[in-house]
Amino acid sequence: MEKVRRVERMVAMTKLLVDSPQKLIPLNYFCDFFGIAKSTVSEDLTCVRQSMEHFQLGTLETVAGATGGVRFIPHRKGPQANDILQEVRERLTEPDRIIPGGFIYMSDILYDWHVMTRLGEIIMTRFMNRKPDYILTVETKGIPLAVMVARAFNKPLVIARRDSKVTEGSAISINYVTGSSGRIQTMTLTKRAIPANSRVLIVDDFMKAGGTAKGLMELVAEMNGIVVGTGVLVATELPNPKLIDDYEALFTFRGINETTKEINIEPVYDS
């Protein structure tokens, strides 16, 4: 490979790491890729780590030993995370988002991959110590956020369906009661999706009473899995308490004043 300047090498090294969050990359990979010594790789990685931590863009974790290497952890916390939440709040409080019936139009934000990537990394940071093996959501609006959480964790995404598909083989179905309307709903999950004793993090876009999240928890229990937490984008202030206890929301929705066109929604800031 043609010899490159150090700054060019560090840019390429950062790109390789950021494109594979949580993936352990052996130092020998960089040695072969750039044609440099391991000591030089270590010096470059130290500079990359210091820069990322200074600007709160994440960190690099080094694993020692013959099978070790380095992995990029996309932390989003502190003031930088709070700035992202405030930016999203400003979009969520736009008066033209009000839909008759006391709802907020959120689809454009949910399907904005740039916003979901950053929010997914915030959720990953808040649940990092739970060490999930799988990320679980239910179709359909929660999928974009769950995809980005799964990417940040570098873990498989599992999607519960409202009805079973013959192409997915045998499945487990449960009936659950929605906490907000009291209606009976059904959700299914293929038996191969979550192995027994797997640690599962539930992710969804919106929570009112927590009926859907509780249904997902029951579905995981039927699969002999372990729910390690629930992360949601927006949770309503009422009813309180909800049907589940162990959850964390990025935003709390307190209501809409349709007369003044004001949306009362507040971020749950990172301390």
C-alpha positions in Angstrom: 0.0 0.0 0.0 1.2 3.5 -0.8 2.6 5.3 2.2 0.2 7.8 3.6 0.5 10.7 6.0 -0.4 10.2 9.7 -3.4 12.5 9.5 -4.8 10.6 6.5 -4.2 7.3 8.3 -6.0 8.5 11.4 -9.0 9.7 9.4 -9.3 6.3 7.7 -8.8 4.5 11.1 -11.6 6.5 12.6 -13.9 5.7 9.7 -13.2 2.0 10.1 -13.9 2.1 13.8 -17.1 4.2 13.6 -18.6 2.1 10.9 -18.4 -1.0 13.2 -19.5 0.1 16.6 -18.9 -2.4 19.5 -17.0 -4.7 17.1 -13.6 -5.8 18.4 -11.0 -5.2 15.7 -7.5 -6.8 16.2 -4.6 -4.4 16.1 -3.0 -6.6 13.5 -5.8 -5.7 11.1 -4.6 -2.1 11.2 -1.0 -3.1 10.9 -1.8 -5.1 7.7 -4.2 -2.5 6.3 -1.8 0.5 6.7 1.5 -1.4 6.5 2.7 -0.1 9.9 4.1 -1.4 13.2 1.8 -2.2 16.1 3.5 0.5 18.2 2.5 3.1 15.6 -1.1 1.8 15.6 -1.2 2.1 19.4 0.0 5.8 19.1 -2.6 6.6 16.5 -5.4 4.9 18.5 -4.5 6.9 21.6 -4.9 10.2 19.6 -8.2 9.0 18.2 -9.5 8.1 21.7 -8.4 11.4 23.2 -10.2 13.3 20.4 -13.4 11.4 20.7 -13.6 11.7 24.4 -12.7 15.4 24.3 -15.7 16.1 22.0 -17.9 13.5 23.7 -18.3 11.5 20.5 -17.7 8.1 22.1 -14.6 6.3 23.2 -12.3 3.4 22.3 -12.1 0.4 24.5 -8.9 -1.7 24.3 -8.9 -5.4 25.1 -5.5 -6.9 25.9 -4.3 -10.4 25.0 -3.7 -12.5 21.9 -7.4 -12.3 21.0 -7.7 -8.7 21.9 -8.0 -5.5 20.0 -9.9 -2.2 20.0 -13.6 -1.4 19.7 -15.5 1.9 19.3 -18.2 2.6 21.9 -20.6 5.3 20.6 -21.3 7.0 23.9 -23.8 9.9 23.8 -24.0 11.5 27.2 -23.7 14.7 29.1 -24.1 18.1 27.5 -23.8 16.7 23.9 -26.7 14.3 24.5 -28.8 17.0 26.1 -28.2 19.3 23.1 -29.5 16.5 20.8 -32.6 16.0 23.0 -33.3 19.8 23.0 -32.9 19.9 19.2 -35.5 17.1 18.8 -37.8 18.8 21.4 -37.9 22.0 19.3 -39.1 19.9 16.3 -41.6 18.0 18.4 -43.2 21.2 19.8 -43.9 22.8 16.3 -47.6 23.8 16.4 -48.5 22.2 13.1 -47.7 18.7 14.5 -50.9 18.7 16.5 -53.4 16.1 15.3 -57.1 16.2 16.4 -57.6 13.9 19.4 -54.5 15.1 21.3 -51.9 13.3 19.2 -48.5 14.5 17.8 -47.3 13.8 14.3 -43.9 12.1 14.7 -43.4 10.0 11.6 -41.0 12.4 9.9 -38.7 12.3 12.9 -39.0 8.6 13.4 -38.0 8.0 9.8 -35.1 10.5 9.8 -32.1 8.2 10.1 -29.8 11.0 11.2 -31.9 11.8 14.2 -32.6 8.2 15.0 -28.9 7.3 14.9 -28.1 9.8 17.6 -31.1 9.0 19.7 -30.3 5.3 19.4 -26.8 6.0 20.7 -28.3 7.9 23.7 -30.5 4.9 24.5 -27.5 2.5 24.1 -25.5 4.7 26.5 -28.2 4.7 29.2 -28.7 0.9 29.0 -25.1 -0.1 28.3 -24.6 -1.7 31.7 -27.6 -4.0 31.1 -25.6 -5.9 28.4 -28.5 -7.1 26.2 -28.0 -9.9 23.7 -31.0 -8.9 21.6 -33.0 -5.7 20.9 -36.8 -6.3 20.6 -39.5 -4.0 19.2 -43.0 -4.4 17.7 -44.0 -3.4 14.2 -44.0 -0.8 12.8 -43.2 2.8 14.0 -40.7 1.7 16.6 -38.5 -0.1 14.1 -36.3 2.8 13.0 -35.3 3.7 16.5 -34.8 0.0 17.4 -32.6 -0.5 14.4 -30.3 2.3 15.5 -30.2 1.0 19.1 -29.3 -2.5 17.7 -26.5 -0.9 15.6 -25.1 1.0 18.5 -25.0 -2.2 20.6 -24.0 -4.3 17.6 -26.7 -6.8 18.6 -29.4 -8.5 16.5 -32.8 -6.8 16.1 -36.0 -8.9 16.7 -39.4 -7.6 15.6 -42.6 -8.9 17.0 -45.5 -9.0 14.5 -49.2 -8.3 14.9 -49.8 -11.6 12.9 -47.6 -14.6 12.1 -46.0 -15.1 8.7 -45.7 -18.7 7.3 -42.2 -17.8 5.9 -40.9 -17.5 9.5 -41.9 -21.0 10.6 -43.4 -21.9 14.0 -44.1 -19.0 16.2 -45.4 -18.1 19.7 -48.4 -15.8 20.0 -49.8 -14.0 23.0 -52.8 -11.9 23.7 -52.4 -8.7 25.7 -54.5 -5.9 26.8 -53.5 -2.3 25.8 -53.3 -0.2 28.9 -54.7 3.0 27.2 -57.8 1.6 25.5 -58.3 -1.8 27.1 -58.5 -3.6 23.8 -57.2 -7.1 23.3 -54.3 -7.3 20.8 -52.2 -10.1 19.5 -48.4 -10.3 18.8 -46.3 -13.1 17.6 -42.6 -14.0 17.5 -40.9 -16.8 15.7 -39.5 -19.4 18.0 -36.0 -19.1 16.5 -35.8 -15.4 17.2 -34.6 -15.4 20.8 -32.7 -18.3 22.3 -33.5 -19.3 25.9 -31.8 -17.3 28.6 -31.0 -14.4 26.3 -30.9 -10.9 27.7 -33.4 -8.7 25.8 -33.8 -4.9 25.7 -37.2 -3.7 24.6 -37.4 -0.5 22.5 -40.5 1.4 21.3 -41.4 4.8 20.0 -44.3 5.7 22.3 -45.7 4.6 25.6 -48.9 5.6 27.2 -50.0 3.1 29.8 -47.3 0.5 29.0 -49.6 -2.3 27.6 -47.5 -3.0 24.6 -44.3 -3.1 26.5 -45.9 -5.4 29.1 -47.0 -7.7 26.2 -43.5 -7.8 24.8 -42.2 -8.7 28.3 -44.7 -11.6 28.5 -43.6 -12.7 25.0 -40.0 -12.7 26.1 -41.0 -14.8 29.1 -42.7 -17.3 26.9 -39.4 -17.6 25.0 -37.6 -18.2 28.3 -35.6 -14.9 27.8 -34.7 -12.2 30.3 -35.9 -8.6 29.9 -33.2 -6.2 31.0 -35.1 -3.0 30.5 -37.3 -0.9 28.2 -36.3 2.2 26.3 -38.9 4.4 24.7 -38.7 7.7 22.7 -41.7 9.4 24.2 -43.7 8.4 27.3 -46.9 10.2 28.5 -46.9 11.7 32.0 -50.2 10.0 32.7 -51.3 7.5 33.6 -48.9 7.0 36.5 -48.0 4.4 37.5 -47.8 2.5 34.3 -48.1 -1.2 33.7 -44.3 -1.6 33.8 -41.8 -0.1 36.2 -38.4 -0.7 34.6 -38.4 1.7 31.7 -36.6 4.9 30.6 -38.0 7.5 28.2 -36.1 10.2 26.3 -39.1 12.6 26.4 -42.1 13.0 28.7 -45.3 14.1 27.0 -47.6 16.2 29.3 -50.3 17.1 27.0 -51.5 19.6 24.3 -53.4 22.9 24.6 -55.3 22.9 21.3 -56.5 26.4 21.9 -53.0 27.9 22.1 -51.5 25.3 19.9 -48.9 24.5 22.6 -47.3 21.0 22.9 -46.0 20.3 26.4 -43.2 17.8 26.0 -39.9 17.8 27.9 -36.6 15.9 27.4 -35.4 13.6 30.2 -31.9 15.2 30.3 -28.7 13.3 31.0 -27.5 14.2 34.4 
